[in-house]
Amino acid sequence: MTDNHNRRTFLKVAGGTGALGLTGLAGCAGNSSNGDGGGDSGGSGDTITLGGSMSLTGDNADLGRLYKDAYQETIDRINESGGVEAGDGNTYELEMVLRDDSTDASTSRSIYQELIDREGIDYLLGPYSSSVTLPASAVAAENEKPMVEGGGASPEIFSQGNEWIFGLLPTANKYAKSYIDMALAQSPTPESIAILAEDGTFSQSTAEGARNKIEQTDLELVVDQTFPSGTSDLSTNLGRVRDQGADVLLLCAHQKHNIILANQMESQGVNVDAAMGTVGSLNDSFKGEVGPNGDYIYGPTSWDINADFEDPVYGGTQDFVAAIEDNYDYTPDYHSAAGEAVIMTFVNAFQSVDELTPTAVRNAIRDSDPFSTVYGDVSFDDSGVIAKNMLIRQWQPEPGLQTVYPSSVAQSDPLYPMPDWSER
């Protein structure tokens, strides 16, 4: 890990290297005795603890790891640079307590309540998955603790009047819009579309957004089916897509089902002009599982890895990409970049407040002007959602994963239509 981080004006760091580092990822003590999340008031030995739950085991562990690693790398670098000089005049190092919820909502709720009640943690890192984030955000509201998350995108999370939750992903109802626009811009123009949606909160919100978009077009919705989250077989659903002759396929689901889709499209002889999975279809681990069956698959992203936004910790986006690749041996995606922005949202707020309290930090996040991160400029609307649109990427046989829409940021044209399986 390098020490030559580019520290820009809004991240004020004290001289010298950090002494405390991270407490670790599980079972660690929270902040110090006054319980306000800021440690004992005073000098550079003080700490601020960020706590949360995450999918570290189970079907979503590959995605949970992206957040965990981005959190840890960013916190390490901040501490190595001397910590955060907060608006109250004190300098703090950051600690993290991150516990495994296995993408279980009940487990996650219990973790957050314990972090607040027993660990005295005031600043919450949100979990992964909308179905987990929604109940977790209720714990934040009930206890009046700010939660910043990059893993839940259901509009329902932000329509409850909850003033304590802030989200770094565009809401799920926007995930399919750019994909449909991209497909309609191709030749031959598609005439029909099929939606297969997992029965979870996020996926159902994504499907509803897609239906609303389709109603504004000439596309015919020929298949619209929901399947159980626990299923490991989509062959019946895909057979329906094949039999109805859909031109475009949209899978509203997570990585597990994207893997099933890519493999069973071949076995079921499903030949469509375009196919997209909403979450997990752009990860290296997805492509590693499905191999060439993943070629031509599309996925949405809120972040372009080829961008180079300025960042006060890493210097820029490409420095962040290099850090993750060098230290964790994979290429980051938008989940990783959103994870960095979660930490930086808290850092920006800590620097802005005269008094380090949950209410003051919540207000600083809500009222902040846009600030720089590797994810791009961050600020939140009145409901607590970041203002961002989705880009579309595609796995291409050569040169690999490419941004293909919109054209203003595209690296390559979409490979459209997808070749039939018999021609691959």
N, C-alpha and C positions, 0 to 999 in steps of 0.2 A: 504494500500500500504506500502510495507516495504522500509526501508532506507538502508539495508545492501547490496547494489548492488556491484557486483564485477567489479572494475574499472581497466582495464588492461592498458598496457602502451600507446597504441595509442590514447586512450581517456583521455586527460589530463583535470582534473577538478579542479576548484578552491576550496579552503576551504569554509566551511559554507554551509548553505542551500540556495536554490534559493528564490528570493524575488518577481519575477515578474509573474511566471507561464504562463499559456496560455491565450491568448486574447479571446479565444472562437472559434466557428466554423463558424460564419457567421457575415458579416457586421461589422467587426472590423477594426480598423485603421491598416495601414501597418507599415513599418519601419519608422525610424526617418528622420529628415529633409534633410539629404544629399542625400537620394535617391539611395544609392549604395547597399542597402540591409544589411548593417552592422551596422546601427545605428550611433550615433555620435562617432567619434573616441575617445577612452578614457577608462574609468574604467569599473568596474564590473556591472554598471547599464545599459550597452549597450545591445541591442537586435538585433537578426537577424530574419526576418520574412520570413517564407515559406508560399507560397500561391498557391491555386489551386481550381479546381472544382472536384466534385465527385457525383456519383449516390446515393443521399441520400433519394430520393423518387422514386416511379415508380417500374417497374418490376425488376430492378437490385439493389434495395435498400438493400437487405440482403447482397449482395456482397460488396456494397459500404461501409456498416457499418464496415466490417472487416478491410478495410484500415483505415477508420477514427479512429476506436478504437486503432489500432496498432500505428498509428501516435501519437495520444494523449497520450497513455500510455508511449511511448518512450520519447516524449518531456517532459512530466511531470517528469520522472525519471532523465533525464539529468539535468533539472533545479533544482530539489531537491538536486542533487549532486553538484551543484554550477555552472553549465553551461559549455560552451565549451571554452577552452583556444585555441584561433586561432593562426595561424602561424604569424600573425601580432603583437603578443605580448599582445593583449587585450583579455579579457574574456567576453563572450556573453551568454545571455540566449536566448532561442528559443521561438518564437511565431508562431502561425499558423492561417491563414485565409483560411477556407475551405467552399466553397459555393456549393449549390445544382444545378446540371445541368440536373437532371432527365434523364441522358443518352441521351441528345440531343446535337448534334454537334454544331449547331448554338448558342445555349445558352452557351455552354462551351467556344467557341471562344470569345464570348462577355465578359464572366467572366474573361478570361485571359487578354484580352486587357485592361479591366478596372483595374484589379489588377496591371498591369504594369503602365498604364497612370495615374490613379487617386490615387492608393495606394503606388506607388513607389516600388513595390516588384520586386526583381531581381532573386529570386530563386523559381522555380516552381515545385510543386507536380503534377504529371500527373494525368489525369482522369482515369475512368474505361471504358473499351470497345475500341477495335481497331478502330471502326468507329468514335469514339469521339477523341481518342488519335491522329489519323493521322492529322486532321485539327488543333487540339490544338498544336501539335508539330510545325506546320507551323507558328503559332503565336510566339512561342518561338524563332524560327529561324529568323523571320522577325525583332524581337526586340533584338536579340542576348542575350537571357536569357537562362541559363541552365535549362532543365526540366528533372527530374528523375521520372520514372513511373514504376509501377508494375501491370498495368491493361490493357495494350495493347500489343498484341503479333503478329499482322500481319507483315509479312516480308516487306510489302509495307511501313510501318512506317520508316524502317531503310534502304530503298533502294533509298531514295530521295537525298542522299548527305547531309543530315542535320547533322551538327556537334554539335548541341545543345540538342539532345535528347539521353537519356540513358534508356535502358529497362532491367528490372529484371526478365522477363519471357522468357523462350525459345520461339523462334518464332513459330507461329501457324502451320507451315508446319511440325514441329516435333511432334505435339501433339499425332498423331495416330500411329507413328512408333512403339513405344514400345508395344502398344496394339496389333497390328498385329503380331509382333514377339512373344508375349506371346501366342496368340491364336494358332499360327502355331506350338508352342512347346507342345501343348496338344494332348491328345488321346481321341477320334478319331480326326485325323487332319481335320480341316475344309476345305471344297472345294469351298465355295462360300461366298461372302460378299455383304452387302447392305449398301449404304451411303445415309443418309437423311441429307441435309444441309440447314440451315437457309441462307437467302440471304444477310447477313451482311458481312462486310470485313473480320473479323476474321474467321468466320465459313467457308467462301469460301476458304480462305487460308488453313485452316485445311483440308478441303475436297481435295483440290489440292495436298497437301502433301500426303494424304492417297492414292490418285490415283497413284501418282508416286511410292509409296512404293509397292502397289499392283502389278504394272507392273513388279516388280522385283521378284515376287512370282508366284506360280501356282494357286493362288486364282482366281476365276472367279467373276467379278463384275456384279452381276445380277440385281441390282437396284441402280440407281444413280439419285436422285431427289433433287431439290431445292424447298423450301417452303418459303412463305413470313414471315418476322420477326413478323408481327402482328397477325399471325394465332393462334387460340386457339384450333385447331382440326387437328390432324395428322392421323385420322382414315383411310383416303383414301391412304395415303402414307404407313401406316403400313399394310393395306390390300394387297398392292403390294408386300411388303416384305414377308408376309405370303404366298401369292400365288406363288411367285417365289422360295419358300423353302430355303431362305438364311440361312446359318449356323451361320454367324456372322453379327451383326448389329452395325453400327457406326452412332451415332447422332452427327453432328457437329452443336452445338447450345449452348444456355445459360440455366440458371436454369429453367426459365419458361417452356421451351420446354422439359427439362428433366423430369419435373413433369408430363407434359402431356404424354410423352412417357411411363413412368412407369405405369401410370393408364390405358392408352389406349392399351398397349400391352396385358393386361389382357382382356379387353373388346373385343378386336379384335382377341383374340386367337392366338397371335403371339408367337410361340415357336421357339426360336433360342438357339444355344449353348452358345453364349456370346453376351452381349449388353453393349455398353459404351456410355455415354454422356460426351462431352468434357469439359464443364464448369458448375459448380454448382451441379454436381451429388454426390459430396463428402461432402457437407455441412450438418450440423445437421438440418438446416431448410428444406432442400430437403427431408431428411428421415422423418422429422416430418410431412410433407405434404402427403407423399405417403405411409407411414407405411410399412407393409410387402411387398407391391408391389415393393419397392426399393431393396429388398433382391436380391443378385446375380449380381446387376448392378455394372459395373466397371467405374472408372474415372481416368484421369491422374493427376499427381501432380508433381511439381518441387521441392517438399520438403517433407521429411519424418518426421512426428511429433515425431517419436521415436528416431531420431538422437539427438546428444547432442554436437552441435558445441559451441565452446567458444564464448562469446560475452562480450564486454566491459561494457555494460549497465546492462544487466540482470545476467551476470555470465555464463549462458549457455542456450541452447534451452529449456530444461525442466523448467527452472525458468521463461522463457517467457510464456510457455504454462500455467504454474500455475498462473501467473499474469493475463492473459486474462480470464482464467476460474474463478478465484476468483473475479475479478473486473467487468466482463461483462457477466458472467453466460453462457458461451458457450465455446466449444472447438475450438481453432483456426485452420485454415487450411493454405494452401500455400499462399493464398491471404494475410492473416495476417502477415505471416513471411516475405513476399515480402514487405509489408508496413513498417515493422521495418527496413528492409534493405534500403528502399528509404531514410528514415531519416538518417541512418548511412552513406550512400553514401555522403550526403551533409556534415555531421559532419567530416568525414575523409578528405574531400576536404578543409573544413574551417581550419582544423588543419595544412594543408600542405602548405598554400599559405602565401607569405610575405605581400601581399596586397589583401584585401577583395574586389574583383571586379568580375562581372559576367564572364569576359573572363578568369581571373586567376582561378576561381573555375571550369569553364568548362574544362580548360586544366588539372587541378589537377585530376578531375574525369577520364578524358580520359587516363591519363598517370599513374594512380595509380597502384602500385603493389596490389596483392590480400590482402584484409583486412577481418577481422572476423566479422560475424553477426550471429544472430540466424538462418538465412537462409543458412548459410554456407559461405565459402570464396567468396568474390565478386570482380570481375574485369570485364572489358568490352573489346570486340574485336574492330576492327577498325570501324565497322559500329555502335557501341554503344550498342551492345547486350551482355548480360551475357552469359557465356559458361556453359550450363547446359543441361542435358537430363531429360526426363520425367520418373517418376516411375508410376506404376499402382497399384491402390488400389481397393478393392472390398467390398461391403456391404455383410457380411455373417450373417446368422441368429444367429449364435453363433461363436465367441464372439463379432461380430459387424464389424466395419470398419477395414480392414486388408491390409497391404502392401503385394502384392502377386508377384510382378515382378519388377526388376530382382531377381533371386534367391539369389544373394549375400546380399540383404537387406530384403528379404521376411520374414514376420512374419508367414505366412501360405501359403499353396499351394492354387492355384485358385480352387474354387468350380466350376468345369467344367465337363460336360456340365451343363448349368442351367436346373433345372427340369422343365418339362412341367407344365403349369398352373393347369392342372387337377390333378397333383401329389403334389401340395403344400398344 
